[in-house]
Amino acid sequence: MTIAHIFEAAPGRSPTRPGRWPLVAMLALVMLVGSLPMRPAMASAIFDAASTVAVGELGACRSKQGKDLYNCVADVLDHLASSIGAPRRLETQEALQTAAAGLRAATTKAQAVSAIARCQAAISGALKKVRAIGGGYVPSWGDSGLTSISGVLSRAIQLIQSKG
């Protein structure tokens, strides 16, 4: 006799109406999986994927100059921040959003580069912590996937310096 037969044969059950135990079991499984902490490998994959998209978006900014370029790069950084989106990476998101706000406020190439450089310095500091603990996960920042975000910031700086 299987578990399904035991539940189906329970007193008060209609033989024509299927039991609800598979639905309850599935719901319990979803709740269990959803409550598990995110593994660092998953965080790194999210950073890498979001960074790849951001590099492509930066390519679309190449046709712009000056304030239009700064706004385009700011949009890319905002999108990157929302793409990495878990609360466990709040500091990373804030650094990217602050850089985007700095770019929107920038009126000169130097101000635009400075906004991104401040973000890059914050990300580099977090990467030092990641390396100090052997590549693990630094709460509210992330893991070694921060390297890809730093790469996006480097490309953004190069783009502004060449087109700015």
N, C-alpha and C positions, 0 to 999 in steps of 0.2 A: 504494500500500500504506500502510495506517495504522499507527500505533504499536501498536494492539491486535493487528493481524494479525502484526506482527513478533514480539510476545511470545507469541502463540498458536502461531506456527510454530517456536518455539525447540525445539531438540533435547530429547527426553525429556519433552515436554509431551503430555498426552492431549488429543486433539481434542474429547472429550466433557466434559472438566472445564474450566470457565472459569479464566482466569488470575487471579492475586491482585494484579496491578499496580494496579487501581482502588482496592482497599482500602489498599494501601501509600501510594498518592498521597494519599488522603483523610487518612490518619493523619499524614503529613508536613505537610499543609496545616493540620490542627488544631494540631499542635505549633508550627508557625510562628506562627499567629495567636495562640495562647495565650501565646507568649513576647514578643509586642510590648508595649511600654510603653503604659499607659493614657493616652489623649489627655485633655487638660484638659477638652475639651467633654464627654467622657463622665463625668468626675468631677462636673462641674457638674450634669449631668442626674441623676446618682445622688443628689446632695445635694438637688436640687429635688424629686425624687419622694419621697424619704424624709421630707423636711420636710412635704410635703403630707399624707402619711399621719399624721405626728405631730400636725399641727394638728387633724386629725379626731379623733385619740385624745384630745387635750386637751379637746375638746368633751365627751367622755364623762366627763371628770373634773369637769365643772361642777356635778354633783349632789352632790358630796362637800364636806366641810369638815374643817378641822383636820388631824390626823395622817392620816386616810384620804385627804385631798386630796394631801398631800405624798407619800404612797406611790404614789398614782395617777400623779402627775406624774413621779415617779422611774421608774416602769415605762415611761412614754412615752419618757423620755430614754434608758433602757437599750435599748428597742426601736429608737430612732433610731440609737444607737451601733452596734447590730448590723446595722442596715439599710445603713449606709454602708460596712460591712465590709471594705475592702481594706487590706492591710498598709501601703500607701502613705499611709494617713490615720490612722496610729496615734495621733498627738497629739490629733487631733480626737476620736477614740473615747475616749481616756483622759480628756479634759476632760469629756465628757458622762457617762461612768461615775462620775467623781469627784463631779460635781454630783448624780447620782442617789444616790450613797452619802450625801452631805451632806443631801439631802432626807430620806432614811430615818432619819438620825440627828437631824434637827431636831425640836425640841419647841415652837418658837415660830415665828410668822410671820417675824420678823426673821432667824432662823437659816435658814429655808427660802429666803427671798429672797436672802440672802447667798451660799448655796451656788450658786444659779443665776447670780448676778451675777459670781462668780469665774469661772465657766465662760464667761460672755458676754465678760468682759474678755480671757480667753485667745483666744477666737475673734476678737475685735476686733483683737487684736495680729496674729494671722495674716492677717486681712483687710488690714491696713495693709501687710504684706509683699507680699501679692498685688497690691495697687494700686501699690506702689512698683516692681514689675517689669512693670507694664503689663497686669495681669490674668492673668498666667501661673499656672503651677502651683507651689505651695510644697511641697517634699517633706515628707511625713508630716503635712501639714495639709490641703491641697486647693487649691481655686481660688475663683473668684468665687461658686461655689455655697455658700460659707460664709455668704453673706448670708442665704440661706433658713434656715440653721440658727440664725443670730442672731435671725431673726424668730420662730422657734419659742420660743427662750429668752425673748424679750420677751413673747410671749403667756403663757408659763408664769408669768412674774413678775406680769403683770397679773392673771392668774387667782388666784394666791395672795394678792395684795394685796386683791383684792375679796372673795374667799371665805374666805381663810385662817383 
